[in-house]
C-alpha cells in the first residue's frame, strides 16, 4: 500500500512511523486512519522490525480529528458513524496490542484522538513545550473511543476532570498523571537510548512481558492470576530464546539476538 499521509521505514530493526500532514497539524481523517492501521499491520508482520517509533512532522504531534472529516460525519447516519468509529477503534487497538515495544515522540500539541495514540504506546516522550487536551466536549462530542486507553494511563480521577473540562495541560502535568514517561529536550536522542535498551533484550521475552502486563492489568491477585504467572515463566524458560538467554548468561557470552 502506498501512503499519502504517513511514512514508514524500517532501519536497523526500528520501524519509524511518521504522520505527515503538517499543513493540518497532522490531524487524521478516515484515509490517514486506514494508512496507520495498514502500517501497524506491516510492522507486526515484519520480522526485521523489533521496535516501533511513532512520530510526526511539523510543529505539532497531532491536532486529533480532521475538522473536514468530522463535518462530513455529521451528515451521515448512525450506522455510518458506527462504521467510522469502528475504524478509529481498530487503530487504537492495533497500536495498543502491537507485540513489539512502541515509543511515541510528542512535540507541540496533542489533542483529542492524538492523546489516545500517546496512551496506546508503551512509552511516551514529550518535549517540555508539548501540550495535551481532551477537547471533544468543546464541540459537543466525547472522547469515547480513546477513553479506555486514556483512563488506563491517567486513571479515572484525572480523566474525569480533563474529559469534562477540556482543559489544556502541559507535558510536566501529563508526566505526573502517567500519560508521559519522560519530558526531554531532544526526542530523537532520548528515543535512541530506549531503542538501545529494547534491542539488548530478547524479542520474545519483551513481547511476552508486554502480553503479561495486558493479561494482569486490573486483575485481582488470586489463584488464577498467580497460576497465569507460573505458566508464563515456565513457557518462556523452555522457549528457544529463554534457553539461549540463560545459556548466554551462564556462559558469560552475548546472546544471539544481540549479534549483528
Buried (B, 14 or more C-beta within 10 A) or exposed (E): EEBEBBBBEBEEBBBBBBBBBEEBBBBBBBBBBBBBBBBBEBBBEBEEBBBBBBBBBBEBBBBBBBEEBBEBBEEEEEEEEEEBEEBBBBBBBBBBEBEBBBBBBBBBBBBBBBBBBBBBBBBBBBBEEBBBBBBBBEEEEEBEBBBBBBBBBBEEEBBEBBBEEBEBBBBEBBBEBBBBBBBBEEBEEBBEEBBEEBBEBBBBBBBBBBEBEEEBEEEEEEEEEEEBEEEBEEEBEEBEBBEBBEEBEEEEEEBBBEEE
